Amino acid sequence: MLNNHQNSTPKKMEELVIKERLRQAKLSFNIALSLTIISAIISVTGVGLLLSGKTSQGTATTAGGLASQIVSVSLLKMTKDTNERLDKIATEFKDED
C-alpha cells in the first residue's frame, strides 16, 4: 500500500506541473494580448498626434518602437523564466522516480 502511494505521488506532482504550465500559458497569452492592445493604442495615438501636428515624426516613431520593445522583451523574459522553473521542477520529479 505504501509503495503504491509513493509511485502515485510523483505522477500527481507531474500532473500538477502540467496543469500549472497550462495555467501560466493562458496567463501569458492574456498578458501578451493586453500588452499588444496597449502597444497598438500607443501607436495609433502617436499616428493621430503626428497627423494633427501635435508631435514630431521622431517622437511618434520612438514611442511606438519603445512600446513594442517593452512588450516583446518583458513577455519573452516572463515566459522563459516560467518555463525554466517548471522544467526544473519536472526534472526533479523524474529524478525521484
C-alpha positions in Angstrom: 0.0 0.0 0.0 2.8 2.4 0.9 4.7 1.6 -2.2 1.7 2.2 -4.4 1.2 5.6 -2.7 4.9 6.5 -3.3 4.5 5.7 -7.0 1.3 7.8 -7.4 2.7 10.9 -5.7 5.3 11.7 -8.4 2.7 11.1 -11.0 0.3 13.5 -9.3 3.0 16.1 -8.9 3.9 15.7 -12.6 0.2 16.3 -13.4 0.2 19.4 -11.2 3.2 20.8 -13.0 1.5 20.2 -16.4 -1.7 22.0 -15.1 0.5 24.8 -13.8 2.2 25.1 -17.2 -1.2 25.4 -18.9 -2.4 27.9 -16.4 0.7 30.1 -16.9 0.5 29.7 -20.7 -3.1 31.0 -20.5 -2.0 33.9 -18.3 1.0 34.7 -20.6 -1.4 34.7 -23.6 -3.8 37.1 -21.8 -0.9 39.4 -20.7 0.5 39.3 -24.3 -2.8 40.2 -25.7 -3.3 43.1 -23.2 0.2 44.4 -23.9 -0.3 44.1 -27.6 -3.5 46.1 -27.4 -1.8 48.8 -25.3 1.1 48.9 -27.8 -1.4 49.3 -30.6 -3.2 52.1 -28.7 0.1 53.9 -28.2 1.0 53.5 -31.9 -2.4 54.7 -33.1 -2.3 57.6 -30.7 1.2 58.5 -32.0 -0.1 58.5 -35.6 -3.1 60.6 -34.5 -0.8 63.1 -32.8 1.5 63.1 -35.8 -1.3 63.7 -38.3 -2.7 66.5 -36.2 0.7 68.2 -36.0 1.0 68.0 -32.2 4.1 65.8 -32.2 7.1 65.1 -34.5 7.6 62.0 -36.6 10.6 61.0 -34.5 8.6 61.2 -31.2 5.7 59.1 -32.6 8.1 56.5 -34.1 10.1 56.3 -30.8 7.0 55.9 -28.7 5.7 53.1 -30.9 9.0 51.4 -31.0 9.5 51.6 -27.3 6.0 50.2 -26.6 6.7 47.3 -29.0 10.1 46.6 -27.5 8.8 46.6 -23.9 6.0 44.2 -24.9 8.3 41.7 -26.6 11.1 41.8 -24.1 9.0 41.6 -21.0 6.8 38.8 -22.4 9.7 36.7 -23.6 11.6 37.0 -20.4 8.5 36.1 -18.3 7.7 33.1 -20.5 11.3 31.9 -20.5 11.7 32.2 -16.7 8.4 30.4 -16.1 9.2 27.6 -18.4 12.7 27.1 -16.9 11.3 26.9 -13.4 8.7 24.4 -14.4 11.2 22.3 -16.3 13.4 22.2 -13.2 10.5 21.0 -11.1 9.6 18.4 -13.7 13.2 17.2 -13.9 13.3 16.9 -10.1 10.2 14.7 -10.1 11.5 12.5 -12.8 14.8 12.1 -10.9 12.8 10.9 -7.9 11.2 8.1 -9.9 
